[in-house]
Amino acid sequence: MAGEVRMTLQTLQVLQVLLDGPAEQHYGLKISQASGLPTGSIYPILTRLETAGWVTSAREDIDESAEGRRRRRYYQLTNEGATNARAEIVKAQRRLSTSPIADWLQTPQPGWEV
């Protein structure tokens, strides 16, 4: 059973990265790079998502010496997690599109000329 997840902008960014390949396994550094968030921010988010049942994780089984790197923990959205993630992103988009800031963003502001 999936639990509630505190939805922050950073959580939405991580969810969007995971939704770009919902059936794929993603590891922390790649999620960090794709989201633009530091690894120190994404791991607590991934832990919350896993605790809520939105993602699963597993460590890869490699010989670190032979591979020349540390083992990675891979994260993957559950079916329910993917459904919830899509719903949260849509909800956030609706909130932004109906807020006063949406009108402000669509009005050219001084200094916005490119």
Secondary structure, DSSP 4 states (H G I P E B T S, - for coil): --------HHHHHHHHHHHTSTTS-EEHHHHHHHHT--HHHHHHHHHHHHHTTSEEEEE----HHHHTSPPPEEEEE-HHHHHHHHHHHHHHHHHHHTSHHHHHHHS--TT---
